[in-house]
């Protein structure tokens, strides 16, 4: 397969941009706010344990698509 002509490759949660420097071809990534997600998980867990909120809890986080060489830009 040829990237991105035949197949697109997208990695999820590769929060370390330094690691992407060594990827050939440059890897397309969806960046997610890992630290924010972790802190919100702990906050919600504490609220559930203290009976201040009932599960399930839905929280949505923004993500960023960074298109590089392994994926064609959307039309």
Secondary structure, 3 states (H helix, E strand, C coil): CCECCCECCEEECCCCHHHHCCCCCCCEEEEECHHHHHHHHHHHHHHHHCCCCCCCCCCCCCEEEECCCCCCCCC
